[in-house]
Amino acid sequence: MGNHTASLAVGAVMIVGGLVLFFAFRDVETPIVGLRQAGVVIAALGAIEVAVTGWSRLGSRRRQHGR
């Protein structure tokens, strides 16, 4: 598994995990509300990871093809 593939996989897992935290604790009104906020942050960081990896992957393809 290449570096880009691993980064995409990690980003996808972060997005799914963050969304699970967000929706699993949707109706809980205790200090666990912080877990919902953590879920949003984790999902956002996962989305950033996927976007940056995609951008890097695109850039590396351009360099390989001499563009």
Secondary structure, 3 states (H helix, E strand, C coil): CCHHHHHHHHHHHHHHHHHHHHHHCCCCCCCCHHHHHHHHHHHHHHHHHHHHHHHHHHHHHHHHCCC
